[in-house]
Amino acid sequence: NQGGGLALTGSAFAQVRNCFVGGGTAGDVAALFVDGGTLESSYTTIVGNDDGFDGGAALRCTAAAEVSVRNSLLVKTGSGAEIECGGADVSYSATEGNTPGTGNVPLGNIMPSWLVNTTSDFHLNAPPAEVLTTAQWQSADPPTDIDGTEPRPNVDGTADVAGADIP
């Protein structure tokens, strides 16, 4: 998606749950861009693609944005940060770098083998073991993965797979 996955501007609001969101493949386009809007995201696999431009973060926001990300997998192909959102509240998520927040796990740079395809199919293929236990399930979280075939633990506080897919 050369135009990025989702852009929120002004007073826009989005609740993104149990989803795959991919970034732009041309230039400096983020997968999720929040400019003054509000984003609540959980159990989402967010992949930024930079196509060699050192852009295309998974998540980018402005200072006026309100961003909450929980139980998600945020990665970016190429160099540069996967999260360019200083005010984001990120918790129980797996990211490439050391992301501030409760329960986040750093994975190091993405390996193509982690996902079926890093540009079009974000199902987990061979993720690091940490991805499988980073999330923490809570009441009202999705009962299954993105395909509706793999059940989530459905017990508050139980370790779960970060992102939308359970391999």
Secondary structure as the mmCIF struct_conf table of DSSP 4:
data_model
#
loop_
_struct_conf.conf_type_id
_struct_conf.id
_struct_conf.beg_label_comp_id
_struct_conf.beg_label_asym_id
_struct_conf.beg_label_seq_id
_struct_conf.end_label_comp_id
_struct_conf.end_label_asym_id
_struct_conf.end_label_seq_id
TURN_TY1_P TURN_TY1_P1 GLN A 2 GLY A 3
BEND BEND1 GLY A 5 GLY A 5
STRN STRN1 LEU A 6 THR A 9
TURN_TY1_P TURN_TY1_P2 GLY A 10 SER A 11
STRN STRN2 PHE A 13 ARG A 17
BEND BEND2 ASN A 18 ASN A 18
STRN STRN3 PHE A 20 GLY A 22
BEND BEND3 THR A 25 ASP A 28
BEND BEND4 ALA A 31 ALA A 31
STRN STRN4 LEU A 32 ASP A 35
STRN STRN5 GLY A 36 GLY A 36
BEND BEND5 GLY A 37 GLY A 37
STRN STRN6 THR A 38 SER A 42
BEND BEND6 TYR A 43 TYR A 43
STRN STRN7 THR A 45 GLY A 48
TURN_TY1_P TURN_TY1_P3 ASP A 51 GLY A 52
BEND BEND7 PHE A 53 ASP A 54
BEND BEND8 ALA A 58 ALA A 58
STRN STRN8 LEU A 59 CYS A 61
TURN_TY1_P TURN_TY1_P4 ALA A 63 ALA A 64
STRN STRN9 GLU A 66 ARG A 70
BEND BEND9 ASN A 71 ASN A 71
STRN STRN10 LEU A 73 LYS A 76
BEND BEND10 THR A 77 GLY A 80
BEND BEND11 GLU A 82 GLU A 82
STRN STRN11 ILE A 83 GLU A 84
TURN_TY1_P TURN_TY1_P5 GLY A 86 GLY A 87
STRN STRN12 ASP A 89 SER A 91
BEND BEND12 TYR A 92 TYR A 92
STRN STRN13 ALA A 94 THR A 95
BEND BEND13 GLU A 96 GLY A 97
BEND BEND14 GLY A 101 GLY A 101
TURN_TY1_P TURN_TY1_P6 THR A 102 GLY A 103
STRN STRN14 VAL A 105 PRO A 106
BEND BEND15 ASN A 109 ASN A 109
HELX_RH_3T_P HELX_RH_3T_P1 PRO A 112 TRP A 114
STRN STRN15 LEU A 115 ASN A 117
TURN_TY1_P TURN_TY1_P7 THR A 118 SER A 120
STRN STRN16 ASP A 121 LEU A 124
BEND BEND16 ASN A 125 ALA A 126
HELX_RH_3T_P HELX_RH_3T_P2 ALA A 129 LEU A 132
TURN_TY1_P TURN_TY1_P8 THR A 133 THR A 133
BEND BEND17 THR A 134 THR A 134
STRN STRN17 ALA A 135 GLN A 136
TURN_TY1_P TURN_TY1_P9 SER A 139 ALA A 140
BEND BEND18 ASP A 141 ASP A 141
BEND BEND19 PRO A 143 PRO A 143
STRN STRN18 THR A 144 THR A 144
TURN_TY1_P TURN_TY1_P10 ILE A 146 ASP A 147
BEND BEND20 GLY A 148 GLY A 148
BEND BEND21 GLU A 150 GLU A 150
STRN STRN19 PRO A 151 PRO A 151
BEND BEND22 VAL A 155 VAL A 155
TURN_TY1_P TURN_TY1_P11 ASP A 156 GLY A 157
STRN STRN20 ALA A 159 ASP A 160
BEND BEND23 ALA A 162 ALA A 164
#
